[in-house]
Amino acid sequence: TGRVNIVHEAVDRWCEDETQGAKTALIHEREDRVRAFSFIELKRKSSQWANLWAERGLGPGDRMFIFLPPGPEIHLAMLACARLGVLFSPLYASLNYDELEFRFRDAGPRAVLTHPDLIERLPPESTGSVEFFFLSQGPAPEEMWTMDRADDRPETHEPAWVDPDTPLYLLYTSGSTGPPKGVVHAHRDMVGHLVTAQYALDLSPDSVLWTDGDPAWVTGTVYGAFAPWLCRAASVVQGDPFAASTWYRTLERHRISVWYTTPMTIRRLAAAGQDLPRRYDFSTLGHIASVGETLSPEAFFWVKQNFGLAPHDTWWMTETGMIMLANFPATPTKPGSMGRPLPGVEVAVIDALGRPQPVLTLGELAIRTPWPAMMVGIWGDPDRYQSYFRTEEWFATGDMAVRDEEGYFFHQGRNDDLIKVGDKLLGPYEIENVLHRHPAVREAGAIAMARGPGRVEVKAYVSLNPGYTPSARLNQELLTFVKTDLSAEVPLREVKFVAALPKTRSGKILRRVLRAGELGLPSGDTSRLEDDAGDG
Ligand code: WT7
């Protein structure tokens, strides 16, 4: 018919067969409470919610914010919205007042689904667009609706049959400059979700996938929900904050077969020692993949040693909506590489004019347009959307990369922090990498700063491992360490010792915040900053 709905393909379709429909689709664990949903239960619950919302008149063209603590209600709400053709935006439960205010003003949602514990955090001045406040559990004050009332609603709701380009979800992602942007994705992304889950994550109907990203981070939205369900696989969601023992227990208890994680998680597990993983049984694990930042050779070999499986790095971004580069389960992996393009995806390294560059040349990572899960817009900002396209055919990612003779890509940092040393371009990543090799260094972030016409200096921020204290001597030692390894010409003038580095919730060092601090400027939106409490 030319009309689609992702919920039909991901959930309802399986319910046409009783055995398939009875299969577990979602396993949610939080504070030792495990709640499991079959495809039939997901269909039933999301239909009841959709019915309650449809009675209020919500449908295509409307937007709903999902602002909930960890729980399967987030996933039910995503499905109920998609079923109705309503654009949903999952928000991190930890967003602060300003961050919430910006999002409400920017997207002007007609409805919000929240929780009694979070409702007071909503910014009253900025929720003018909201007609309907729903609470995931009751009782609800007068002007609100509790989802408990959906329990007596009909258990079916036919999906709205929409054009493939109909908006599905909206996620805010920080740029290196300016406020965060609302990336809009559409129902047609499902083609990319399905194929990438099969090729890059090795999913089949027998798989039990654990994607350990927050549902408000694109990795959690896509690979914690839609992608596994399109493959009729089970998705495990762990709602507890990070602890190494919780992570190992989750892998064992739910008999995870595919684990999609991040280098940050791997580093934290490694920091908790070699002893702990020996006490658990990971024999069901068949594939481990990683995303979000460079998977260092150290992290690569640590995983290999402790799980008996090599981790497979993948590359993509909120804007691409699906995995674009991967080390595939079926082909050799290269430690340090992000892998090769998914079948049908064309990736190149381009120069400033959008011209593809030969192998082993540094340039900007670019993707030939279009591809199935390409974003359909930046909410309310067509100019910003256009600015991604270097030429009509190349989507410029802002990441720097090199491709080798075998077609494997290597990440070289973001394009905004590159410095020139002699006639060579050097990224902050190389400097950080050297610092990481020094025994005193726990984390390192390097930024390039203009210090006058044509003069750029690098400043490194470093947090130290236990047992080391900041000193002028250690400072000098680290400077020498970097220059000896890279080049005496590296204009690294200073190492600043800090207790912790500003990071996104997915573990990327926020160089933007370091730079802003350096310039005495406000650091902009930090909604994707990791909260200190969670930083093991
Ligand atoms: C940025 C996008 C869920 C998608 C990933 C996060 C960086 C992503 C890698 C990797 C080095 C990586 C890039 C990209 N990044 N994967 N394998 N190696 N860097 O999506 O939060 O939108 O961030 O993450 O710099 O531009 P995101």
Boltz pocket constraint, residues with backbone or C-beta under 6 A from the ligand:
constraints:
  - pocket:
      binder: B
      contacts: [[A, 173], [A, 218], [A, 219], [A, 290], [A, 291], [A, 292], [A, 293], [A, 294], [A, 295], [A, 313], [A, 314], [A, 315], [A, 316], [A, 317], [A, 318], [A, 319], [A, 338], [A, 397], [A, 398], [A, 399], [A, 411], [A, 413], [A, 414], [A, 506]]
      max_distance: 6.0
